[in-house]
Protein backbone atom coordinates (compact mmCIF):
# COMPACT_ATOMS: atom_id res chain seq x y z
CA UNK A 1 0.00 0.00 0.00
CA UNK A 2 1.29 3.46 -0.77
CA UNK A 3 0.12 6.95 0.08
CA UNK A 4 1.90 9.98 -1.30
CA UNK A 5 0.08 12.85 0.34
CA UNK A 6 2.44 15.43 1.79
CA UNK A 7 0.33 18.36 2.97
CA UNK A 8 3.37 20.23 4.33
CA UNK A 9 1.57 21.01 7.57
CA UNK A 10 4.53 20.23 9.82
CA UNK A 11 5.93 23.76 9.39
CA UNK A 12 3.87 26.83 8.52
CA UNK A 13 6.91 28.90 7.55
CA UNK A 14 7.92 29.50 3.92
CA UNK A 15 9.67 26.48 2.39
CA UNK A 16 12.64 26.29 0.07
CA UNK A 17 12.67 23.70 -2.71
CA UNK A 18 9.08 22.62 -1.88
CA UNK A 19 10.34 20.65 1.11
CA UNK A 20 7.72 18.25 2.45
CA UNK A 21 7.34 15.59 5.10
CA UNK A 22 9.81 12.69 4.95
CA UNK A 23 8.83 9.50 3.17
CA UNK A 24 8.46 6.57 5.57
CA UNK A 25 8.15 2.79 5.41
CA UNK A 26 6.44 0.29 7.70
CA UNK A 27 6.35 -3.49 7.46
CA UNK A 28 3.29 -5.19 8.96
CA UNK A 29 3.19 -8.76 10.33
CA UNK A 30 1.10 -9.77 7.30
CA UNK A 31 4.00 -8.88 5.00
CA UNK A 32 2.24 -5.76 3.75
CA UNK A 33 4.48 -2.73 3.24
CA UNK A 34 3.08 0.73 3.94
CA UNK A 35 4.89 3.63 2.29
CA UNK A 36 3.88 7.26 2.54
CA UNK A 37 4.77 10.69 3.81
CA UNK A 38 4.97 10.82 7.60
CA UNK A 39 2.33 13.54 7.69
CA UNK A 40 -0.16 14.15 10.48
CA UNK A 41 -1.59 10.84 11.69
CA UNK A 42 -0.80 8.85 8.54
CA UNK A 43 1.31 6.28 10.41
CA UNK A 44 -0.45 6.49 13.78
CA UNK A 45 -2.77 3.61 12.97
CA UNK A 46 0.04 1.20 12.05
CA UNK A 47 2.69 2.37 14.51
CA UNK A 48 2.01 -0.23 17.19
CA UNK A 49 1.32 -3.06 14.73
CA UNK A 50 4.41 -2.61 12.56
CA UNK A 51 7.29 -5.05 12.80
CA UNK A 52 9.71 -2.48 11.39
CA UNK A 53 9.61 1.20 10.48
CA UNK A 54 12.29 2.96 8.46
CA UNK A 55 12.85 6.18 6.59
CA UNK A 56 12.99 6.00 2.80
CA UNK A 57 16.05 7.49 1.10
CA UNK A 58 14.25 10.15 -0.92
CA UNK A 59 14.97 13.89 -0.88
CA UNK A 60 12.47 15.91 1.14
CA UNK A 61 12.51 18.67 -1.48
CA UNK A 62 13.35 19.35 -5.09
CA UNK A 63 9.88 19.02 -6.61
CA UNK A 64 6.36 20.12 -5.84
CA UNK A 65 5.25 16.71 -7.10
CA UNK A 66 7.58 14.30 -5.32
CA UNK A 67 5.00 11.55 -5.81
CA UNK A 68 5.58 11.88 -9.54
CA UNK A 69 9.23 12.85 -9.77
CA UNK A 70 10.95 11.18 -6.81
CA UNK A 71 8.83 8.47 -5.22
CA UNK A 72 8.42 5.97 -8.10
CA UNK A 73 12.10 5.00 -8.20
CA UNK A 74 12.12 4.49 -4.44
CA UNK A 75 8.95 2.40 -4.62
CA UNK A 76 10.49 0.21 -7.32
CA UNK A 77 13.52 -0.33 -5.09
CA UNK A 78 11.35 -1.30 -2.12
CA UNK A 79 9.38 -3.78 -4.22
CA UNK A 80 12.64 -5.24 -5.54
CA UNK A 81 13.95 -5.61 -1.99
CA UNK A 82 16.87 -3.19 -2.32
CA UNK A 83 17.95 -2.40 1.25
CA UNK A 84 19.82 0.77 0.24
CA UNK A 85 16.45 2.43 -0.46
CA UNK A 86 15.77 2.39 3.28
CA UNK A 87 17.80 4.39 5.77
CA UNK A 88 17.61 4.85 9.55
CA UNK A 89 14.87 3.60 11.83
CA UNK A 90 11.70 5.62 12.17
CA UNK A 91 11.25 5.88 15.92
CA UNK A 92 7.73 5.42 17.31
CA UNK A 93 8.20 8.69 19.22
CA UNK A 94 8.16 10.52 15.86
CA UNK A 95 4.59 9.36 15.27
CA UNK A 96 1.70 10.83 17.28
CA UNK A 97 -0.94 8.75 19.02
CA UNK A 98 -4.22 8.20 17.21
CA UNK A 99 -6.35 11.23 18.19
CA UNK A 100 -9.25 10.36 20.46
CA UNK A 101 -12.91 10.72 19.49
CA UNK A 102 -12.46 12.04 15.99
CA UNK A 103 -13.92 11.39 12.57
CA UNK A 104 -11.25 9.39 10.74
CA UNK A 105 -12.97 9.52 7.35
CA UNK A 106 -16.28 8.98 5.55
CA UNK A 107 -16.43 5.92 3.34
CA UNK A 108 -18.18 5.67 -0.02
CA UNK A 109 -21.45 4.66 1.65
CA UNK A 110 -21.56 7.69 3.93
CA UNK A 111 -20.53 5.78 7.05
CA UNK A 112 -18.41 7.82 9.44
CA UNK A 113 -15.36 5.87 10.56
CA UNK A 114 -14.15 7.10 13.95
CA UNK A 115 -11.07 6.84 16.14
CA UNK A 116 -13.15 5.41 18.99
CA UNK A 117 -11.83 1.92 19.68
CA UNK A 118 -14.41 -0.76 20.42
CA UNK A 119 -14.92 -1.26 24.15
CA UNK A 120 -13.24 1.98 25.23
CA UNK A 121 -16.50 3.76 26.12
CA UNK A 122 -17.84 0.83 28.18
CA UNK A 123 -21.40 1.38 26.94
CA UNK A 124 -23.51 -1.78 26.60
CA UNK A 125 -25.00 -2.89 23.31
CA UNK A 126 -28.54 -1.60 22.93
CA UNK A 127 -27.91 1.61 24.88
CA UNK A 128 -28.89 4.95 23.38
CA UNK A 129 -26.29 7.72 23.10
CA UNK A 130 -26.31 11.29 21.86
CA UNK A 131 -23.59 11.99 19.31
CA UNK A 132 -22.56 15.51 18.43
CA UNK A 133 -20.25 16.52 15.58
CA UNK A 134 -19.92 20.25 15.06
CA UNK A 135 -23.40 21.76 15.35
CA UNK A 136 -25.22 18.52 14.46
CA UNK A 137 -26.49 16.15 17.12
CA UNK A 138 -28.34 12.84 16.71
CA UNK A 139 -29.34 9.85 18.80
CA UNK A 140 -27.63 6.57 17.99
CA UNK A 141 -27.94 3.03 19.28
CA UNK A 142 -24.79 1.28 20.42
CA UNK A 143 -24.77 -2.14 18.79
CA UNK A 144 -22.52 -5.05 17.93
CA UNK A 145 -23.47 -4.85 14.27
CA UNK A 146 -24.52 -1.99 12.02
CA UNK A 147 -27.72 -3.69 10.84
CA UNK A 148 -29.02 -4.26 14.37
CA UNK A 149 -31.05 -1.05 14.02
CA UNK A 150 -34.20 -0.40 12.00
CA UNK A 151 -34.27 1.44 8.68
CA UNK A 152 -33.69 5.15 9.20
CA UNK A 153 -31.98 4.66 12.56
CA UNK A 154 -28.38 5.49 13.42
CA UNK A 155 -26.06 2.82 14.80
CA UNK A 156 -22.76 3.30 16.61
CA UNK A 157 -21.15 -0.06 15.97
CA UNK A 158 -17.81 -1.75 15.28
CA UNK A 159 -16.95 -1.14 11.65
CA UNK A 160 -14.94 -3.16 9.18
CA UNK A 161 -11.76 -1.18 9.90
CA UNK A 162 -9.33 -3.00 12.13
CA UNK A 163 -6.53 -5.54 12.47
CA UNK A 164 -4.74 -7.75 14.97
CA UNK A 165 -1.93 -6.28 17.05
CA UNK A 166 1.41 -8.10 17.56
CA UNK A 167 -0.07 -9.94 20.58
CA UNK A 168 -2.97 -11.21 18.48
CA UNK A 169 -5.57 -8.91 20.02
CA UNK A 170 -8.16 -7.58 17.60
CA UNK A 171 -8.29 -3.81 17.16
CA UNK A 172 -11.61 -2.54 15.83
CA UNK A 173 -12.83 1.02 15.36
CA UNK A 174 -16.40 2.22 15.82
CA UNK A 175 -18.42 3.79 13.03
CA UNK A 176 -21.63 5.77 12.70
CA UNK A 177 -23.97 3.98 10.31
CA UNK A 178 -27.32 5.41 9.19
CA UNK A 179 -29.32 2.47 7.88
CA UNK A 180 -30.84 3.44 4.56
CA UNK A 181 -29.03 6.79 4.47
CA UNK A 182 -25.75 8.61 4.95
CA UNK A 183 -24.38 9.43 8.39
CA UNK A 184 -21.97 11.84 6.71
CA UNK A 185 -24.88 13.82 5.27
CA UNK A 186 -26.87 13.63 8.52
CA UNK A 187 -23.99 15.19 10.44
CA UNK A 188 -23.46 17.99 7.93
CA UNK A 189 -20.62 16.41 5.94
CA UNK A 190 -17.92 16.70 8.63
CA UNK A 191 -14.27 16.76 7.63
CA UNK A 192 -11.76 14.15 8.72
CA UNK A 193 -10.48 15.16 12.14
CA UNK A 194 -13.76 16.63 13.35
CA UNK A 195 -14.36 15.97 17.04
CA UNK A 196 -17.10 13.71 18.44
CA UNK A 197 -18.99 14.22 21.66
CA UNK A 198 -20.71 11.07 22.91
CA UNK A 199 -23.08 11.10 25.86
CA UNK A 200 -25.10 8.22 27.30
CA UNK A 201 -28.84 8.79 27.51
Buried (B, 14 or more C-beta within 10 A) or exposed (E): EBEBEBEBEBEEEEEEEBBBBBBBBBBBEEEEBBBBBBBBBBBBBBBEBBEEBBBBBBBBEEBEEBBEEBBEEBBEBBEEEEEEBBBEEBEEEBBEEBBEBBBBEBBEEBBBBBBBBBEEBEBEEEBEBEBBBBEEEBEBBBBEEBEBBEEEBBBBBBBEBBBEEEEEEEBBBBBBBBBEBBBBEBBEBBEEEBEBEBEEE
